[in-house]
């Protein structure tokens, strides 16, 4: 019943389990999408400020996986895993993200890439299995700030690529 009441007010039933982060990036949608889907780009910008990424394996296709390590600025390594669930080039990616393939706390994210004039609006909507896991991600792991920093890194990387492409 609570879910039905939320829907009636215009909020999705998952609102208490969601994090939504968005950004307008001054680059064409195809380039922003490519930076999110090719491993040669991902390792250059993925993660919050101060983090670096090492890819163990990568296969961008529906059902494919990305196995990687995020290296924190304090030297802590975080094993990460993503399965690409649905891909609609260049407008949408749905994925499952956890620490490993069998992570019971893995969460789903939907990324949309929409033209915004000559720029691209990217929206990253993440839904956690429970409100408690969402709250832990926000409070303990600073997921909202981390998501904003990650999209900022993407924006910096892609606008630099677009500028170099226009110069070249």
ZAMAR-538016 format. One record per residue: residue in one letter; z, x, y of N, C-alpha, C, O in turn. Coordinates in steps of 0.1 Angstrom, whole numbers, plus 2048, in hexadecimal, padded with zeros to 3 digits. Layout:
<nodes>
aZXYZXYZXYZXY/...
</nodes>
This chain:
<nodes>
x8008087F480080080080080880D7F9805816/x80881380D80981B8197FB82181C7F7821828/x7F38258127E682A8147DD82081B7D5823824/x7DE8138167D680981C7D980682B7D1804833/x7E680782E7EB80583C7E58118457E180F850/x7E581D83F7E08288477D18268497CC828855/x7CA82383F7BC8208417B981684B7B0817853/x7C180B84C7BF8018557C18068647BB80186D/x7CA8108657CC8158737C28208767C2825881/x7B882386D7AE82C8707B183A86B7A984386D/x7BD83C8657C084985F7BC8498517BF83F84A/x7B785484B7B585483D7C28548357CC85983B/x7C18508297CD84F8217D385D81E7DF85E81A/x7CB8678207CF87581E7D487C82A7D788882A/x7D68758357D987B8427E68848417E688E848/x7F088083A7FC8888397FB89483080489C82F/x7EF8958297ED8A18217E18AA8267DD8B381F/x7DD8A78327D18AE8387D48B88437DE8B784A/x7CB8C18447CA8CA84F7BB8CA8537B28CB84B/x7B98C88607AB8C78657AA8D28717B28D187A/x7A18DB86F79F8E587A7908E587D7878E4874/x78C8E688A77E8E688D77C8EF8997858F48A0/x76F8F289A76B8FB8A575C8FA8A87548F789E/x7588FB8B474A8FC8B874690B8B974D9128C0/x73C90E8B173791C8B172A91D8B77219158B4/x7289278C071B9288C871192F8C070D93B8C3/x70C9298B570292E8AC6FC9228A57029188A3/x6EF9248A06E991A8996F091688B6F691F885/x6EF90A8886F690587B6F290D86F6FB910867/x6E591086E6E19178626E89258616EB92A856/x6E992C86C6F093986C6FF938869704940861/x70592E86E71492B86C71692885D71F92E856/x70D92085770E91C84970B92984171392B837/x7019318446FE93D83C70A94683C70E94C832/x71194884871D95184972894C84073195483B/x72893F83D73393983472F93A82573793781D/x72293D82271E93B81571894880E714947803/x71895381671395F81071E96A81072496C81B/x72097080572C97980472A98580D73498A812/x71E98981171C99481A72299182872699A82F/x72298482B72898083873797D83773F98183F/x73B97682C74997182B75397D82C75D97B833/x75098882675A99382675C9998347659A0837/x75399583D75399B84B75C99285476099785F/x75F98685076697D85A77197485377A96F85A/x77197384677A96984078996D84178D97883F/x79196384579F9658457A596585379D96785D/x7B29638547B99638617B89718677B497B861/x7BC9728747BD97F87B7C498A8737CF98786E/x7BF9968727C59A186C7C39A185D7C79AB856/x7BD9978577BB9978487AD99C8457A499B84D/x7AB9A283979E9A683579C9A08277A699B821/x7909A082278C9998167859A280C77C9AA811/x7899A38007819AA7F577D9A07EB7859987E5/x77099F7E976A9957DF76A99C7D17659A77CF/x76F9947C776E9997B97619937B375A99A7AC/x75E9877B67529807B174E9757BA75796F7C0/x7419727BB73D9687C47309617BF7269687BB/x7309547BE72494D7BA7249407C272B9367BE/x71B9407CC71B9347D571092A7CF70492B7D1/x7169207C870E9157C271890B7BE72490E7BC/x7148FE7BC71D8F47B87238F87AA71B8FB7A1/x7308F97A97378FD79D73990C79D740911794/x7339147A67359227A77439257AD74A91C7B2/x7479327AC7549367B07549427B974A94B7B8/x75E9437C176094F7C976E9547C677894D7C9/x77095F7C077C9657BD77E9717C677697A7C6/x7899717CE78B97B7D879A97E7DB7A29777D6/x79C9897E27AA98C7E67AA98D7F67A19937FC/x7B49867FB7B698780A7C199280B7CC992805/x7BE99C8147C89A78167CF9A48247C89A482E/x7DC9A28237E399F8307E59AB8387E59B6833/x7E89A98457EA9B584D7F79BD84A7F99C884E/x8009B684280C9BD83E80B9C48318149C982B/x7FE9C482B7FC9CA81E7FD9C18127FA9C5807/x8019B48148029AB8097F49A68057EB9A380E/x7F19A67F87E59A17F37E79937EE7F09907E7/x7DD98A7F17DE97C7EC7D19797E47C69797E9/x7D39767D77C89727CF7C39657D37CC95C7D4/x7B69637D47B19567D87A59537CF79E95B7CA/x7A29467CE7979417C67929347CC79992B7D0/x7859337CC77E9277D17739237C776C92B7C2/x7729167C47679107BD75F9077C67658FF7CD/x75290A7C77499027D07468F57C87408F57BE/x74B8E97CD7498DC7C673C8D67CA7358D17C1/x7398D47D772D8CE7DB7278D67E772F8DA7F0/x71A8D77E77148DF7F27088D77F76FF8D37EF/x7088D48046FC8CE80A6F88D78166FD8D6821/x6EE8E08136EA8EA81D6E28E38286DA8DB825/x6E58E68356EF8EE83B6FA8E68417008EA84B/x6FD8DA83B7068D18427148D083C71D8CB844/x7168D38307238CF82A7268D881D71D8DB815/x7338DC81C7388E38107458DD80C74E8DB815/x7468D97FF7538D47FA7588DF7F07508E47E8/x7658E27F176A8ED7E87788EA7E477F8E27EA/x77C8F17D97898F17D478F8FF7D67889097D2/x79B9017DC7A090E7E07AE90F7DA7B79077DD/x7B191A7D37BE91D7CE7C092C7CC7B89347D1/x7CB92F7C67CE93D7C37C69427B77C394E7B6/x7C39397AE7BB93C7A27B593079C7B79257A1/x7AC9317927A592678D7AE91B7877AB90F788/x7BA91F7837C391577D7CF9117867D990C781/x7CD9137937D891179C7DA90179E7D18FA7A2/x7E68FC79A7E98EE79B7EA8E97A97E98DD7AC/x7EC8F27B37ED8EF7C17E18F17C97E18F17D5/x7D68F37C27C98F57C97C68E97D27CA8DE7CF/x7BF8EC7DD7BC8E17E77AD8E07E97A68EA7E6/x7A98D47ED79B8D27F07988D37FF7A08CE807/x78D8D98027888DA81077A8D58117728D7808/x7778CE81C7698CA81F7668D082D76D8CE836/x75B8D882D7578DE83974A8D783D7408D6835/x7498D384A73D8CD84F7388D685A73F8DB862/x72A8D785B7238DF86571A8D686C7108D2866/x71D8D38787158C988070F8CF88C7168D7893/x7028CD88F6FC8D289C7048CC8A87088C08A8/x7068D48B270D8D08BE7058D78C97098E18CE/x6FA8D18CD6F08D78D66EA8E38CE6E58E28C3/x6EB8EF8D56E68FB8CE6F19028C66EF90C8BF/x6FD8FC8C67089028BF70A8FA8B27038F18AF/x7158FD8AB7198F689F7288F389F7308FB8A3/x72B8E689C7398E289A73C8E388B7368DC883/x7468EB88874B8EC87A7588E587A7618E8882/x75A8DD8707678D686D76B8D985F7638D8856/x7778DE85E77D8E28517898D884F7938D9855/x7868CF8457908C58427968C883478F8C882A/x7A38CB8337A98D08277B48C58237BC8C082B/x7B38C18167BC8B78117C48BE8057BE8C27FC/x7D18BE8077DA8C37FD7DE8B97F37DE8AD7F6/x7E28BD7E77E68B37DC7F28AB7E07F389F7DC/x7FC8B17E88088A97ED80A8AC7FB8068B6801/x8128A48028178A680F81F8B281081F8BA81A/x8278B58068308C08058288CD80582C8D780C/x81D8CE7FD8158DA7FD80E8DC80B80D8E780F/x80A8D18118048D281E80E8D882880B8E1830/x81A8D28288258D78318288E582F82B8ED838/x8298E982282C8F781F82190182482490B82A/x8148FC82380990482880A90683780791183C/x80E8FB83E80F8FC84C81B90485181990D85A/x82690284B83390884F83491784A838920852/x83191983E83492683882893083A82993C83C/x81C92A8388109328398089318467FD937847/x80C92984F80692785C7F792385A7EE929861/x7F49198527E791684E7DE91185A7D291385A/x7E490A8637DD90586F7D89118777CC91287B/x7E191987B7DE9258837D492E87B7CA933881/x7D693086E7CE9388667C09328657B693A866/x7BE9258647B191E8647AA92087179E923872/x7B291F87C7AC92188A7A792F88B79D932891/x7B09398877AC9478887A094A87F797952883/x79F94487379494686B78794187177C948871/x78793587777B93087E77893888A76C93988E/x78293E89178094689C77895389876F95889E/x77D95988C77696588776896288375F96A886/x76695687D75895287A750951886744955887/x75594A89174E94989D74A9568A373F9588A7/x75495F8A475196D8A97469748A173C9798A7/x74797389473D97A88B72F97388D72597B88F/x72E96688D72196088D71B96189B70F96289C/x72395F8A571D9618B371796F8B570D9718BC/x71E9798AF7199878B070C9888A870398E8AD/x70C98289C6FF9828946F497B89C6E998089C/x6F79708A26EC9688A96E79718B56DB9718B8/x6F19778BC6ED97F8C86E498B8C36DA98E8CA/x6E89928B86E099D8B36D29988AF6C899F8B1/x6D298C8A96C59878A46BC9848B06B09868B0/x6C297F8BB6BA97C8C76B59888CE6AB9898D4/x6BD9938CD6B99A08D36AF9A78CB6A69AE8D0/x6B09A58BD6A79AD8B46999A88B46919AD8AC/
</nodes>
